[in-house]
Amino acid sequence: MLVFGIDVPLVEIILVFAIIMFILLVEAIIVIGMLMSQMNKTKKLAGLLDNLSETLLKMKDRDMGKPVKDKVEVVE
């Protein structure tokens, strides 16, 4: 096969393409693994934020029903 006027065997071209495709495949697998890891961390964080918001709403509902007292008591 002629490439820019140089005779290059077809086997070497296929080998070079195979190596490039293998490197791209490994890189894609690594990127997908990192994305999955980040997605799991984000899911855990979303769950924690949901739990925090529920807790804050419960505290607010509990405090709204009662009259506000001074939280600080001076003991002598």
PDB file with SEQRES, HELIX, SHEET and CRYST1 records, atoms N, CA, C and O in Angstrom:
SEQRES   1 A   76  MET LEU VAL PHE GLY ILE ASP VAL PRO LEU VAL GLU ILE          
SEQRES   2 A   76  ILE LEU VAL PHE ALA ILE ILE MET PHE ILE LEU LEU VAL          
SEQRES   3 A   76  GLU ALA ILE ILE VAL ILE GLY MET LEU MET SER GLN MET          
SEQRES   4 A   76  ASN LYS THR LYS LYS LEU ALA GLY LEU LEU ASP ASN LEU          
SEQRES   5 A   76  SER GLU THR LEU LEU LYS MET LYS ASP ARG ASP MET GLY          
SEQRES   6 A   76  LYS PRO VAL LYS ASP LYS VAL GLU VAL VAL GLU                  
HELIX    1 AA1 LEU A   10  GLY A   65  1                                  56    
SHEET    1 AA1 2 LEU A   2  VAL A   3  0                                        
SHEET    2 AA1 2 ILE A   6  ASP A   7 -1                                        
CRYST1    1.000    1.000    1.000  90.00  90.00  90.00 P 1           1          
ATOM      1  N   MET A   1       0.850  -1.163   0.000  1.00  0.00           N  
ATOM      2  CA  MET A   1       0.000   0.000   0.000  1.00  0.00           C  
ATOM      3  C   MET A   1       0.904   1.237   0.000  1.00  0.00           C  
ATOM      4  O   MET A   1       1.886   1.291   0.740  1.00  0.00           O  
ATOM      5  N   LEU A   2       0.578   2.203  -0.809  1.00  0.00           N  
ATOM      6  CA  LEU A   2       1.371   3.420  -0.904  1.00  0.00           C  
ATOM      7  C   LEU A   2       0.790   4.502   0.001  1.00  0.00           C  
ATOM      8  O   LEU A   2      -0.392   4.835  -0.087  1.00  0.00           O  
ATOM      9  N   VAL A   3       1.639   5.045   0.870  1.00  0.00           N  
ATOM     10  CA  VAL A   3       1.248   6.148   1.732  1.00  0.00           C  
ATOM     11  C   VAL A   3       2.250   7.264   1.487  1.00  0.00           C  
ATOM     12  O   VAL A   3       3.433   7.128   1.798  1.00  0.00           O  
ATOM     13  N   PHE A   4       1.769   8.368   0.925  1.00  0.00           N  
ATOM     14  CA  PHE A   4       2.631   9.495   0.564  1.00  0.00           C  
ATOM     15  C   PHE A   4       3.813   9.040  -0.287  1.00  0.00           C  
ATOM     16  O   PHE A   4       4.929   9.535  -0.129  1.00  0.00           O  
ATOM     17  N   GLY A   5       3.564   8.119  -1.166  1.00  0.00           N  
ATOM     18  CA  GLY A   5       4.594   7.649  -2.083  1.00  0.00           C  
ATOM     19  C   GLY A   5       5.532   6.619  -1.496  1.00  0.00           C  
ATOM     20  O   GLY A   5       6.481   6.212  -2.167  1.00  0.00           O  
ATOM     21  N   ILE A   6       5.303   6.177  -0.259  1.00  0.00           N  
ATOM     22  CA  ILE A   6       6.159   5.175   0.382  1.00  0.00           C  
ATOM     23  C   ILE A   6       5.356   3.890   0.494  1.00  0.00           C  
ATOM     24  O   ILE A   6       4.187   3.901   0.880  1.00  0.00           O  
ATOM     25  N   ASP A   7       6.000   2.790   0.152  1.00  0.00           N  
ATOM     26  CA  ASP A   7       5.324   1.497   0.223  1.00  0.00           C  
ATOM     27  C   ASP A   7       5.304   1.007   1.674  1.00  0.00           C  
ATOM     28  O   ASP A   7       6.351   0.681   2.233  1.00  0.00           O  
ATOM     29  N   VAL A   8       4.116   0.955   2.283  1.00  0.00           N  
ATOM     30  CA  VAL A   8       3.952   0.508   3.663  1.00  0.00           C  
ATOM     31  C   VAL A   8       3.099  -0.754   3.639  1.00  0.00           C  
ATOM     32  O   VAL A   8       2.006  -0.755   3.074  1.00  0.00           O  
ATOM     33  N   PRO A   9       3.591  -1.826   4.248  1.00  0.00           N  
ATOM     34  CA  PRO A   9       2.800  -3.058   4.266  1.00  0.00           C  
ATOM     35  C   PRO A   9       1.498  -2.872   5.055  1.00  0.00           C  
ATOM     36  O   PRO A   9       1.462  -2.139   6.043  1.00  0.00           O  
ATOM     37  N   LEU A  10       0.451  -3.531   4.614  1.00  0.00           N  
ATOM     38  CA  LEU A  10      -0.865  -3.399   5.217  1.00  0.00           C  
ATOM     39  C   LEU A  10      -0.894  -3.931   6.645  1.00  0.00           C  
ATOM     40  O   LEU A  10      -1.670  -3.442   7.467  1.00  0.00           O  
ATOM     41  N   VAL A  11      -0.066  -4.920   6.953  1.00  0.00           N  
ATOM     42  CA  VAL A  11      -0.043  -5.503   8.295  1.00  0.00           C  
ATOM     43  C   VAL A  11       0.393  -4.465   9.329  1.00  0.00           C  
ATOM     44  O   VAL A  11      -0.180  -4.394  10.416  1.00  0.00           O  
ATOM     45  N   GLU A  12       1.390  -3.671   9.001  1.00  0.00           N  
ATOM     46  CA  GLU A  12       1.859  -2.657   9.933  1.00  0.00           C  
ATOM     47  C   GLU A  12       0.806  -1.575  10.165  1.00  0.00           C  
ATOM     48  O   GLU A  12       0.658  -1.078  11.282  1.00  0.00           O  
ATOM     49  N   ILE A  13       0.088  -1.216   9.129  1.00  0.00           N  
ATOM     50  CA  ILE A  13      -0.974  -0.219   9.276  1.00  0.00           C  
ATOM     51  C   ILE A  13      -2.066  -0.753  10.196  1.00  0.00           C  
ATOM     52  O   ILE A  13      -2.538  -0.043  11.083  1.00  0.00           O  
ATOM     53  N   ILE A  14      -2.461  -1.993   9.985  1.00  0.00           N  
ATOM     54  CA  ILE A  14      -3.483  -2.602  10.840  1.00  0.00           C  
ATOM     55  C   ILE A  14      -2.973  -2.710  12.273  1.00  0.00           C  
ATOM     56  O   ILE A  14      -3.734  -2.482  13.214  1.00  0.00           O  
ATOM     57  N   LEU A  15      -1.706  -3.051  12.456  1.00  0.00           N  
ATOM     58  CA  LEU A  15      -1.129  -3.156  13.793  1.00  0.00           C  
ATOM     59  C   LEU A  15      -1.124  -1.795  14.503  1.00  0.00           C  
ATOM     60  O   LEU A  15      -1.458  -1.715  15.685  1.00  0.00           O  
ATOM     61  N   VAL A  16      -0.755  -0.748  13.801  1.00  0.00           N  
ATOM     62  CA  VAL A  16      -0.745   0.597  14.390  1.00  0.00           C  
ATOM     63  C   VAL A  16      -2.162   1.017  14.771  1.00  0.00           C  
ATOM     64  O   VAL A  16      -2.382   1.553  15.857  1.00  0.00           O  
ATOM     65  N   PHE A  17      -3.120   0.775  13.879  1.00  0.00           N  
ATOM     66  CA  PHE A  17      -4.514   1.100  14.209  1.00  0.00           C  
ATOM     67  C   PHE A  17      -5.007   0.291  15.401  1.00  0.00           C  
ATOM     68  O   PHE A  17      -5.748   0.815  16.232  1.00  0.00           O  
ATOM     69  N   ALA A  18      -4.613  -0.969  15.501  1.00  0.00           N  
ATOM     70  CA  ALA A  18      -5.026  -1.808  16.627  1.00  0.00           C  
ATOM     71  C   ALA A  18      -4.444  -1.283  17.939  1.00  0.00           C  
ATOM     72  O   ALA A  18      -5.131  -1.264  18.960  1.00  0.00           O  
ATOM     73  N   ILE A  19      -3.189  -0.862  17.914  1.00  0.00           N  
ATOM     74  CA  ILE A  19      -2.566  -0.313  19.125  1.00  0.00           C  
ATOM     75  C   ILE A  19      -3.261   0.982  19.542  1.00  0.00           C  
ATOM     76  O   ILE A  19      -3.539   1.185  20.724  1.00  0.00           O  
ATOM     77  N   ILE A  20      -3.540   1.848  18.585  1.00  0.00           N  
ATOM     78  CA  ILE A  20      -4.232   3.103  18.894  1.00  0.00           C  
ATOM     79  C   ILE A  20      -5.622   2.825  19.452  1.00  0.00           C  
ATOM     80  O   ILE A  20      -6.033   3.456  20.426  1.00  0.00           O  
ATOM     81  N   MET A  21      -6.345   1.896  18.854  1.00  0.00           N  
ATOM     82  CA  MET A  21      -7.686   1.565  19.341  1.00  0.00           C  
ATOM     83  C   MET A  21      -7.625   0.955  20.741  1.00  0.00           C  
ATOM     84  O   MET A  21      -8.502   1.220  21.564  1.00  0.00           O  
ATOM     85  N   PHE A  22      -6.605   0.144  21.024  1.00  0.00           N  
ATOM     86  CA  PHE A  22      -6.460  -0.449  22.353  1.00  0.00           C  
ATOM     87  C   PHE A  22      -6.195   0.629  23.400  1.00  0.00           C  
ATOM     88  O   PHE A  22      -6.767   0.595  24.489  1.00  0.00           O  
ATOM     89  N   ILE A  23      -5.328   1.582  23.070  1.00  0.00           N  
ATOM     90  CA  ILE A  23      -5.039   2.678  24.004  1.00  0.00           C  
ATOM     91  C   ILE A  23      -6.299   3.501  24.264  1.00  0.00           C  
ATOM     92  O   ILE A  23      -6.573   3.870  25.406  1.00  0.00           O  
ATOM     93  N   LEU A  24      -7.063   3.789  23.219  1.00  0.00           N  
ATOM     94  CA  LEU A  24      -8.307   4.538  23.397  1.00  0.00           C  
ATOM     95  C   LEU A  24      -9.323   3.750  24.215  1.00  0.00           C  
ATOM     96  O   LEU A  24     -10.054   4.334  25.014  1.00  0.00           O  
ATOM     97  N   LEU A  25      -9.379   2.441  24.028  1.00  0.00           N  
ATOM     98  CA  LEU A  25     -10.298   1.601  24.798  1.00  0.00           C  
ATOM     99  C   LEU A  25      -9.938   1.614  26.276  1.00  0.00           C  
ATOM    100  O   LEU A  25     -10.816   1.737  27.129  1.00  0.00           O  
ATOM    101  N   VAL A  26      -8.652   1.486  26.584  1.00  0.00           N  
ATOM    102  CA  VAL A  26      -8.210   1.516  27.980  1.00  0.00           C  
ATOM    103  C   VAL A  26      -8.519   2.879  28.600  1.00  0.00           C  
ATOM    104  O   VAL A  26      -8.981   2.956  29.739  1.00  0.00           O  
ATOM    105  N   GLU A  27      -8.268   3.932  27.864  1.00  0.00           N  
ATOM    106  CA  GLU A  27      -8.557   5.270  28.372  1.00  0.00           C  
ATOM    107  C   GLU A  27     -10.052   5.452  28.621  1.00  0.00           C  
ATOM    108  O   GLU A  27     -10.445   6.037  29.630  1.00  0.00           O  
ATOM    109  N   ALA A  28     -10.884   4.958  27.712  1.00  0.00           N  
ATOM    110  CA  ALA A  28     -12.336   5.062  27.894  1.00  0.00           C  
ATOM    111  C   ALA A  28     -12.794   4.277  29.117  1.00  0.00           C  
ATOM    112  O   ALA A  28     -13.663   4.738  29.857  1.00  0.00           O  
ATOM    113  N   ILE A  29     -12.217   3.098  29.338  1.00  0.00           N  
ATOM    114  CA  ILE A  29     -12.583   2.291  30.507  1.00  0.00           C  
ATOM    115  C   ILE A  29     -12.198   3.021  31.794  1.00  0.00           C  
ATOM    116  O   ILE A  29     -12.966   3.025  32.757  1.00  0.00           O  
ATOM    117  N   ILE A  30     -11.027   3.632  31.816  1.00  0.00           N  
ATOM    118  CA  ILE A  30     -10.589   4.371  33.006  1.00  0.00           C  
ATOM    119  C   ILE A  30     -11.504   5.564  33.265  1.00  0.00           C  
ATOM    120  O   ILE A  30     -11.885   5.814  34.409  1.00  0.00           O  
ATOM    121  N   VAL A  31     -11.857   6.294  32.225  1.00  0.00           N  
ATOM    122  CA  VAL A  31     -12.732   7.462  32.385  1.00  0.00           C  
ATOM    123  C   VAL A  31     -14.115   7.034  32.868  1.00  0.00           C  
ATOM    124  O   VAL A  31     -14.694   7.684  33.738  1.00  0.00           O  
ATOM    125  N   ILE A  32     -14.646   5.949  32.313  1.00  0.00           N  
ATOM    126  CA  ILE A  32     -15.961   5.461  32.746  1.00  0.00           C  
ATOM    127  C   ILE A  32     -15.908   5.018  34.201  1.00  0.00           C  
ATOM    128  O   ILE A  32     -16.846   5.273  34.956  1.00  0.00           O  
ATOM    129  N   GLY A  33     -14.833   4.363  34.604  1.00  0.00           N  
ATOM    130  CA  GLY A  33     -14.689   3.964  36.006  1.00  0.00           C  
ATOM    131  C   GLY A  33     -14.642   5.159  36.936  1.00  0.00           C  
ATOM    132  O   GLY A  33     -15.257   5.140  38.002  1.00  0.00           O  
ATOM    133  N   MET A  34     -13.918   6.200  36.546  1.00  0.00           N  
ATOM    134  CA  MET A  34     -13.855   7.406  37.368  1.00  0.00           C  
ATOM    135  C   MET A  34     -15.215   8.096  37.439  1.00  0.00           C  
ATOM    136  O   MET A  34     -15.596   8.608  38.492  1.00  0.00           O  
ATOM    137  N   LEU A  35     -15.949   8.114  36.325  1.00  0.00           N  
ATOM    138  CA  LEU A  35     -17.282   8.709  36.329  1.00  0.00           C  
ATOM    139  C   LEU A  35     -18.235   7.938  37.228  1.00  0.00           C  
ATOM    140  O   LEU A  35     -19.046   8.538  37.933  1.00  0.00           O  
ATOM    141  N   MET A  36     -18.144   6.604  37.209  1.00  0.00           N  
ATOM    142  CA  MET A  36     -19.004   5.787  38.078  1.00  0.00           C  
ATOM    143  C   MET A  36     -18.683   6.063  39.542  1.00  0.00           C  
ATOM    144  O   MET A  36     -19.589   6.170  40.368  1.00  0.00           O  
ATOM    145  N   SER A  37     -17.402   6.179  39.866  1.00  0.00           N  
ATOM    146  CA  SER A  37     -17.003   6.472  41.241  1.00  0.00           C  
ATOM    147  C   SER A  37     -17.539   7.832  41.683  1.00  0.00           C  
ATOM    148  O   SER A  37     -18.062   7.968  42.789  1.00  0.00           O  
ATOM    149  N   GLN A  38     -17.409   8.822  40.829  1.00  0.00           N  
ATOM    150  CA  GLN A  38     -17.902  10.159  41.157  1.00  0.00           C  
ATOM    151  C   GLN A  38     -19.420  10.166  41.275  1.00  0.00           C  
ATOM    152  O   GLN A  38     -19.976  10.868  42.120  1.00  0.00           O  
ATOM    153  N   MET A  39     -20.096   9.379  40.424  1.00  0.00           N  
ATOM    154  CA  MET A  39     -21.552   9.310  40.489  1.00  0.00           C  
ATOM    155  C   MET A  39     -22.006   8.702  41.816  1.00  0.00           C  
ATOM    156  O   MET A  39     -22.987   9.161  42.402  1.00  0.00           O  
ATOM    157  N   ASN A  40     -21.303   7.675  42.293  1.00  0.00           N  
ATOM    158  CA  ASN A  40     -21.653   7.077  43.579  1.00  0.00           C  
ATOM    159  C   ASN A  40     -21.440   8.067  44.718  1.00  0.00           C  
ATOM    160  O   ASN A  40     -22.256   8.141  45.636  1.00  0.00           O  
ATOM    161  N   LYS A  41     -20.351   8.826  44.665  1.00  0.00           N  
ATOM    162  CA  LYS A  41     -20.110   9.839  45.696  1.00  0.00           C  
ATOM    163  C   LYS A  41     -21.202  10.909  45.665  1.00  0.00           C  
ATOM    164  O   LYS A  41     -21.660  11.361  46.714  1.00  0.00           O  
ATOM    165  N   THR A  42     -21.613  11.310  44.474  1.00  0.00           N  
ATOM    166  CA  THR A  42     -22.659  12.315  44.338  1.00  0.00           C  
ATOM    167  C   THR A  42     -23.985  11.788  44.869  1.00  0.00           C  
ATOM    168  O   THR A  42     -24.745  12.524  45.499  1.00  0.00           O  
ATOM    169  N   LYS A  43     -24.260  10.512  44.612  1.00  0.00           N  
ATOM    170  CA  LYS A  43     -25.496   9.911  45.105  1.00  0.00           C  
ATOM    171  C   LYS A  43     -25.509   9.869  46.633  1.00  0.00           C  
ATOM    172  O   LYS A  43     -26.534  10.150  47.254  1.00  0.00           O  
ATOM    173  N   LYS A  44     -24.379   9.520  47.237  1.00  0.00           N  
ATOM    174  CA  LYS A  44     -24.289   9.510  48.700  1.00  0.00           C  
ATOM    175  C   LYS A  44     -24.474  10.918  49.263  1.00  0.00           C  
ATOM    176  O   LYS A  44     -25.163  11.107  50.265  1.00  0.00           O  
ATOM    177  N   LEU A  45     -23.860  11.897  48.616  1.00  0.00           N  
ATOM    178  CA  LEU A  45     -23.984  13.284  49.064  1.00  0.00           C  
ATOM    179  C   LEU A  45     -25.426  13.765  48.954  1.00  0.00           C  
ATOM    180  O   LEU A  45     -25.911  14.472  49.837  1.00  0.00           O  
ATOM    181  N   ALA A  46     -26.113  13.390  47.877  1.00  0.00           N  
ATOM    182  CA  ALA A  46     -27.513  13.781  47.720  1.00  0.00           C  
ATOM    183  C   ALA A  46     -28.366  13.155  48.817  1.00  0.00           C  
ATOM    184  O   ALA A  46     -29.272  13.803  49.342  1.00  0.00           O  
ATOM    185  N   GLY A  47     -28.088  11.910  49.163  1.00  0.00           N  
ATOM    186  CA  GLY A  47     -28.819  11.267  50.253  1.00  0.00           C  
ATOM    187  C   GLY A  47     -28.581  11.956  51.580  1.00  0.00           C  
ATOM    188  O   GLY A  47     -29.513  12.143  52.362  1.00  0.00           O  
ATOM    189  N   LEU A  48     -27.341  12.335  51.840  1.00  0.00           N  
ATOM    190  CA  LEU A  48     -27.029  13.037  53.082  1.00  0.00           C  
ATOM    191  C   LEU A  48     -27.694  14.413  53.137  1.00  0.00           C  
ATOM    192  O   LEU A  48     -28.174  14.831  54.191  1.00  0.00           O  
ATOM    193  N   LEU A  49     -27.721  15.111  52.007  1.00  0.00           N  
ATOM    194  CA  LEU A  49     -28.388  16.414  51.970  1.00  0.00           C  
ATOM    195  C   LEU A  49     -29.891  16.271  52.180  1.00  0.00           C  
ATOM    196  O   LEU A  49     -30.511  17.102  52.845  1.00  0.00           O  
ATOM    197  N   ASP A  50     -30.473  15.225  51.617  1.00  0.00           N  
ATOM    198  CA  ASP A  50     -31.894  14.968  51.820  1.00  0.00           C  
ATOM    199  C   ASP A  50     -32.178  14.684  53.291  1.00  0.00           C  
ATOM    200  O   ASP A  50     -33.154  15.184  53.851  1.00  0.00           O  
ATOM    201  N   ASN A  51     -31.327  13.885  53.903  1.00  0.00           N  
ATOM    202  CA  ASN A  51     -31.477  13.578  55.324  1.00  0.00           C  
ATOM    203  C   ASN A  51     -31.339  14.848  56.169  1.00  0.00           C  
ATOM    204  O   ASN A  51     -32.088  15.050  57.125  1.00  0.00           O  
ATOM    205  N   LEU A  52     -30.385  15.692  55.812  1.00  0.00           N  
ATOM    206  CA  LEU A  52     -30.188  16.951  56.534  1.00  0.00           C  
ATOM    207  C   LEU A  52     -31.400  17.860  56.403  1.00  0.00           C  
ATOM    208  O   LEU A  52     -31.831  18.463  57.386  1.00  0.00           O  
ATOM    209  N   SER A  53     -31.953  17.966  55.204  1.00  0.00           N  
ATOM    210  CA  SER A  53     -33.120  18.837  55.019  1.00  0.00           C  
ATOM    211  C   SER A  53     -34.326  18.304  55.783  1.00  0.00           C  
ATOM    212  O   SER A  53     -35.086  19.086  56.355  1.00  0.00           O  
ATOM    213  N   GLU A  54     -34.513  16.979  55.802  1.00  0.00           N  
ATOM    214  CA  GLU A  54     -35.614  16.409  56.580  1.00  0.00           C  
ATOM    215  C   GLU A  54     -35.432  16.693  58.068  1.00  0.00           C  
ATOM    216  O   GLU A  54     -36.392  17.028  58.762  1.00  0.00           O  
ATOM    217  N   THR A  55     -34.218  16.561  58.549  1.00  0.00           N  
ATOM    218  CA  THR A  55     -33.945  16.825  59.961  1.00  0.00           C  
ATOM    219  C   THR A  55     -34.200  18.288  60.304  1.00  0.00           C  
ATOM    220  O   THR A  55     -34.793  18.590  61.340  1.00  0.00           O  
ATOM    221  N   LEU A  56     -33.757  19.187  59.447  1.00  0.00           N  
ATOM    222  CA  LEU A  56     -33.989  20.614  59.698  1.00  0.00           C  
ATOM    223  C   LEU A  56     -35.476  20.953  59.675  1.00  0.00           C  
ATOM    224  O   LEU A  56     -35.939  21.761  60.480  1.00  0.00           O  
ATOM    225  N   LEU A  57     -36.228  20.339  58.757  1.00  0.00           N  
ATOM    226  CA  LEU A  57     -37.667  20.593  58.720  1.00  0.00           C  
ATOM    227  C   LEU A  57     -38.358  20.062  59.967  1.00  0.00           C  
ATOM    228  O   LEU A  57     -39.274  20.700  60.487  1.00  0.00           O  
ATOM    229  N   LYS A  58     -37.930  18.903  60.451  1.00  0.00           N  
ATOM    230  CA  LYS A  58     -38.507  18.356  61.683  1.00  0.00           C  
ATOM    231  C   LYS A  58     -38.204  19.268  62.864  1.00  0.00           C  
ATOM    232  O   LYS A  58     -39.069  19.510  63.706  1.00  0.00           O  
ATOM    233  N   MET A  59     -36.977  19.771  62.925  1.00  0.00           N  
ATOM    234  CA  MET A  59     -36.612  20.683  64.011  1.00  0.00           C  
ATOM    235  C   MET A  59     -37.425  21.971  63.930  1.00  0.00           C  
ATOM    236  O   MET A  59     -37.861  22.497  64.954  1.00  0.00           O  
ATOM    237  N   LYS A  60     -37.630  22.476  62.727  1.00  0.00           N  
ATOM    238  CA  LYS A  60     -38.394  23.705  62.558  1.00  0.00           C  
ATOM    239  C   LYS A  60     -39.847  23.484  62.958  1.00  0.00           C  
ATOM    240  O   LYS A  60     -40.430  24.317  63.651  1.00  0.00           O  
ATOM    241  N   ASP A  61     -40.440  22.372  62.530  1.00  0.00           N  
ATOM    242  CA  ASP A  61     -41.823  22.072  62.899  1.00  0.00           C  
ATOM    243  C   ASP A  61     -41.965  21.913  64.406  1.00  0.00           C  
ATOM    244  O   ASP A  61     -42.952  22.365  64.986  1.00  0.00           O  
ATOM    245  N   ARG A  62     -41.005  21.285  65.035  1.00  0.00           N  
ATOM    246  CA  ARG A  62     -41.055  21.081  66.476  1.00  0.00           C  
ATOM    247  C   ARG A  62     -40.938  22.414  67.213  1.00  0.00           C  
ATOM    248  O   ARG A  62     -41.631  22.642  68.205  1.00  0.00           O  
ATOM    249  N   ASP A  63     -40.075  23.280  66.733  1.00  0.00           N  
ATOM    250  CA  ASP A  63     -39.875  24.572  67.394  1.00  0.00           C  
ATOM    251  C   ASP A  63     -41.018  25.542  67.127  1.00  0.00           C  
ATOM    252  O   ASP A  63     -41.272  26.424  67.946  1.00  0.00           O  
ATOM    253  N   MET A  64     -41.709  25.402  66.009  1.00  0.00           N  
ATOM    254  CA  MET A  64     -42.809  26.313  65.681  1.00  0.00           C  
ATOM    255  C   MET A  64     -44.006  26.093  66.599  1.00  0.00           C  
ATOM    256  O   MET A  64     -44.752  27.036  66.860  1.00  0.00           O  
ATOM    257  N   GLY A  65     -44.208  24.888  67.091  1.00  0.00           N  
ATOM    258  CA  GLY A  65     -45.355  24.591  67.927  1.00  0.00           C  
ATOM    259  C   GLY A  65     -45.203  25.091  69.342  1.00  0.00           C  
ATOM    260  O   GLY A  65     -46.204  25.293  70.030  1.00  0.00           O  
ATOM    261  N   LYS A  66     -44.003  25.294  69.791  1.00  0.00           N  
ATOM    262  CA  LYS A  66     -43.747  25.697  71.172  1.00  0.00           C  
ATOM    263  C   LYS A  66     -43.332  27.158  71.219  1.00  0.00           C  
ATOM    264  O   LYS A  66     -42.728  27.668  70.275  1.00  0.00           O  
ATOM    265  N   PRO A  67     -43.653  27.830  72.314  1.00  0.00           N  
ATOM    266  CA  PRO A  67     -43.154  29.210  72.441  1.00  0.00           C  
ATOM    267  C   PRO A  67     -41.633  29.207  72.603  1.00  0.00           C  
ATOM    268  O   PRO A  67     -41.044  28.271  73.142  1.00  0.00           O  
ATOM    269  N   VAL A  68     -41.041  30.258  72.131  1.00  0.00           N  
ATOM    270  CA  VAL A  68     -39.583  30.349  72.155  1.00  0.00           C  
ATOM    271  C   VAL A  68     -39.137  30.687  73.571  1.00  0.00           C  
ATOM    272  O   VAL A  68     -39.615  31.652  74.168  1.00  0.00           O  
ATOM    273  N   LYS A  69     -38.236  29.903  74.095  1.00  0.00           N  
ATOM    274  CA  LYS A  69     -37.672  30.133  75.419  1.00  0.00           C  
ATOM    275  C   LYS A  69     -36.210  30.518  75.255  1.00  0.00           C  
ATOM    276  O   LYS A  69     -35.585  30.268  74.225  1.00  0.00           O  
ATOM    277  N   ASP A  70     -35.697  31.127  76.297  1.00  0.00           N  
ATOM    278  CA  ASP A  70     -34.264  31.393  76.280  1.00  0.00           C  
ATOM    279  C   ASP A  70     -33.546  30.066  76.436  1.00  0.00           C  
ATOM    280  O   ASP A  70     -33.823  29.300  77.359  1.00  0.00           O  
ATOM    281  N   LYS A  71     -32.643  29.810  75.547  1.00  0.00           N  
ATOM    282  CA  LYS A  71     -31.913  28.545  75.583  1.00  0.00           C  
ATOM    283  C   LYS A  71     -30.840  28.557  76.662  1.00  0.00           C  
ATOM    284  O   LYS A  71     -30.432  27.503  77.148  1.00  0.00           O  
ATOM    285  N   VAL A  72     -30.385  29.745  77.034  1.00  0.00           N  
ATOM    286  CA  VAL A  72     -29.296  29.857  77.997  1.00  0.00           C  
ATOM    287  C   VAL A  72     -29.890  30.108  79.376  1.00  0.00           C  
ATOM    288  O   VAL A  72     -30.657  31.050  79.574  1.00  0.00           O  
ATOM    289  N   GLU A  73     -29.531  29.271  80.308  1.00  0.00           N  
ATOM    290  CA  GLU A  73     -29.985  29.447  81.684  1.00  0.00           C  
ATOM    291  C   GLU A  73     -28.767  29.746  82.547  1.00  0.00           C  
ATOM    292  O   GLU A  73     -27.742  29.071  82.452  1.00  0.00           O  
ATOM    293  N   VAL A  74     -28.890  30.751  83.377  1.00  0.00           N  
ATOM    294  CA  VAL A  74     -27.787  31.118  84.258  1.00  0.00           C  
ATOM    295  C   VAL A  74     -28.018  30.431  85.592  1.00  0.00           C  
ATOM    296  O   VAL A  74     -29.046  30.631  86.238  1.00  0.00           O  
ATOM    297  N   VAL A  75     -27.053  29.620  85.996  1.00  0.00           N  
ATOM    298  CA  VAL A  75     -27.148  28.912  87.275  1.00  0.00           C  
ATOM    299  C   VAL A  75     -26.101  29.501  88.209  1.00  0.00           C  
ATOM    300  O   VAL A  75     -24.919  29.557  87.870  1.00  0.00           O  
ATOM    301  N   GLU A  76     -26.549  29.952  89.414  1.00  0.00           N  
ATOM    302  CA  GLU A  76     -25.615  30.538  90.379  1.00  0.00           C  
ATOM    303  C   GLU A  76     -25.480  29.665  91.582  1.00  0.00           C  
ATOM    304  O   GLU A  76     -24.734  29.996  92.504  1.00  0.00           O  
TER     305      GLU A  76                                                      
END                                                                             
